[in-house]
Amino acid sequence: MLPLLAAKQRDLPAGDRLAQDSHFICPDPEERLVMKVERTGRRTMNSEDLT
């Protein structure tokens, strides 16, 4: 799930599949878990605050 979260945070082209899909299935077949990931807002962060 973590690679998908990072990808969903980036600006994506209009035709990109990740820009349209918000439901993801857990790769463990025993779990039967469906996760919904949506962007609820945008925030700009100063890179100097992160180091």
Contacts in CASP RR format, 6 or more apart in sequence:
PFRMAT RR
TARGET T0000
AUTHOR 0000-0000-0000
METHOD contacts of the structure
MODEL  1
MLPLLAAKQRDLPAGDRLAQDSHFICPDPEERLVMKVERTGRRTMNSEDL
T
1 24 0 8 1.000
1 35 0 8 1.000
4 18 0 8 1.000
4 24 0 8 1.000
4 37 0 8 1.000
5 37 0 8 1.000
7 18 0 8 1.000
8 18 0 8 1.000
8 37 0 8 1.000
8 39 0 8 1.000
9 39 0 8 1.000
12 18 0 8 1.000
12 19 0 8 1.000
13 19 0 8 1.000
22 36 0 8 1.000
22 37 0 8 1.000
22 38 0 8 1.000
23 34 0 8 1.000
23 35 0 8 1.000
23 36 0 8 1.000
24 34 0 8 1.000
24 35 0 8 1.000
24 36 0 8 1.000
24 37 0 8 1.000
25 33 0 8 1.000
25 34 0 8 1.000
25 35 0 8 1.000
26 32 0 8 1.000
26 33 0 8 1.000
26 34 0 8 1.000
26 35 0 8 1.000
END
